[in-house]
Amino acid sequence: MIRYLLFVLAFVYCLPVNAGKTYFDFRYDNRTGEFSLVIPSSGKSYDGYGYNMKTGQMWFNQINPQGARGVDPHGNYWIYDRRSGVYINSNGRRCMGFGRYRRCNW
């Protein structure tokens, strides 16, 4: 419940800055129970936050032209480099490549 309140507070914090504008995207999926909030940060970068009411799990990511990084619902940190296609997760998962040529844990 505390996680849910923190998520709602983050959402409310953004309202005064963006009131009357569509600079953020807030969604709720009734089937999965997941809230998500995407907010532009600087330049072409975006911050994404999520909370699942059914499982209590949270996630966070930052997306920019070079790639992305964040924390998955299990608390694992991850980073992705768009140019090289390298993905590394703190739980030991490593992937490289694109599409069907992507190989993991090489």
PEKATA-V17056 format. One record per helix or strand of 2 or more residues. SS is the DSSP state (helix for helix, strand for strand). FROM is the first residue (numbers start at 1). TO is the last residue. If there is no record, write none. Layout:
((SS/FROM/TO) (SS/FROM/TO))
//
This chain:
((helix/2/18) (strand/24/29) (strand/34/40) (strand/46/52) (strand/58/64) (strand/67/71) (strand/77/81) (strand/86/89) (strand/94/96) (helix/99/101) (strand/103/104))
//
